[in-house]
Amino acid sequence: MLYRRFGRTEIKMPVFSCGGMRYQQSWNDKDKCSDESNRTVESCIRRALECGINHIETARGYGTSEEQLGHILPKLPRKEIVVQTKVGPAADAKDFLKTFERSMSLLKLEYVDLLAVHGINNEERLKWTLREGGCLEAALELKRQGRARHVGFSTHAGLPVILEAIKDGRFEYVNLHWYYVFPFNWPAIEEATKRDMGVFIISPSDKGGKLYAPSKKLVELTAPLSPIVFNDAWCLARPQVHTLSVGAARPTDFDEHLKALAFLQQGQDPHATLRPIEQRLEAELEKSLGREWLASWHVGLPEWSKAPGEVNVFEILRLRNFAKAFDMLEYGKMRYNLLGKGDHWFPGNQADKVKSLDLSGALHKSPQRDKIPAALAEAHRLLKGDEVKRLGSH
C-alpha cells in the first residue's frame, strides 16, 4: 500500500480508504442485522487491512454501518487503524453532540481519529456549522476532550460554499467530490492544500461515473487500463489528493483499485500512462460535442436555486455530455433520476418542463444560451428512466 501524509493531521493515510456506505445491511438503523451481513462487513474490513487499507470510514447517516462496525472494530488493534465517522450539522449544536454520542455507542470506541461535519451542502448548513456556538465549536470541544482526534467536513456543495468552509481555517481536512468526470472542485483542493488540510475524495467510482459497470465505449477509451484504474490513477497522480474512498460491498471489491498502485510507486511517472488515455478521451469529447461547446458549456450558468423551475442546468448538461461522448447512459440515468428527490445532497429539478420555461434571463451570461434549452430537452429524453430513490447521505 502507498501512504500519504494527511495534511496537518500528520496521519499516515493509505491512498485508498474503506468506505462504509455499501457493505451495511440496511439504510434503516433500527433494522436487526443478520449474522451473515455482519460476517460480510467483517470480511470486508479484514480484507482491507490485509491490503494495508487501515482507514475505515462511516457515518451516522449510513444506516446500520456504525452498528455493524461496532462488532469488529473493538477486536482490532486500535492504534493501527484510522477510524472516521461523520455527523450531520444541526440548527442546535446540542443535537449534533447527541448524535455523536449515538455514533460512539454504536462503534464501541472511546475516540475516533477523524470526525467530519457531514454534508455542509448549502449556506444554511454552513451557517449551522461555522457560527458562534455552532457545530464546529462543538466538534472542536470533542477534540479538546480527546474523543475526536481531528475535525474536518464533508460536502456535496457548490464551490463557493466549499471555499468558505475551507477558508474558515479551523477544519483539518475535507471530504469532497473530484474526479475525471467532475474536475470542477480543483480550486477547493488548491485552497485546502494552502492550509495543509487532508484531502479525501468521495465516491470516485460511483458518483465518479458508475465505473464498476462501465459502457463498452468507455472501456475501449481507457484501455489498457480499466475505467476504475484510470480514474484512480488520474486522481492520485496529483499529490494534493491523499485518499480515495472505496465503497466495498464484498471483499473482492478492493481488487481492481489495487491495480492503480503500480502507476503510483516512487520512480514511476503515472502521466506517461495516463496522458495518451486523456488525449483519447478529450478527442472523443470534442468529436461528440464540438470544440466550442466543450470550451464554454459550463460558463455563466445559473445556480439551480436561481433557475426557472429550479432546474439544475449545470448537472444536467454535464451528464448529457458524458452520455453522448462516452455512452455513459446508465450513470447519467442514475444521477438524473435523483433530481427532484435528492434534497440538499443533490438539489434541483429535472428538465422535464424546460419547453414551458423561459430560461433567457437566467442564461444571459452563457455563451451557449441559444443552444442550452434544446440540450436540456435532449438530456431529458436520453436520461429519463426508472425513478431512483435516494437511499443514503454520501
Buried (B, 14 or more C-beta within 10 A) or exposed (E): EBBBBBBEBEBEBBBBBBBBBBBBBBBEBEBEBEEEBBEBBBBBBBBBBEBBBBBBBBBBBBBBBBBBBBBBBEEBEEEEBBBBBBBBBBEEBEBBBEBBEBBBEBBBBEBBBBBBBBBBBBBEBBEBBBEEEBBBBBBBBBBEEEBBBBBBBBBBBBBEBBBBBBEBEBBBBBBBBBBBBBEEBEEBBEBBBEBBBBBBBBBBBBBBBBBBEBBEEBBEBBEEBBBBBBBBBBBBBBEBBBBBBBBBBEBEBBEBBBBBBEBBEEEBEBEEBBEEBBEBBEEBBBEBBEEEBBEEBBEBBBBBEEBBBBBBBBBBBBBBBBBBBBBBBBBBBBBBBBBBBBEBBBBBBBBBEBEEBEBEEBBEEBBBBEBBBEBBBBBBEBBBEEEBEEEBBB
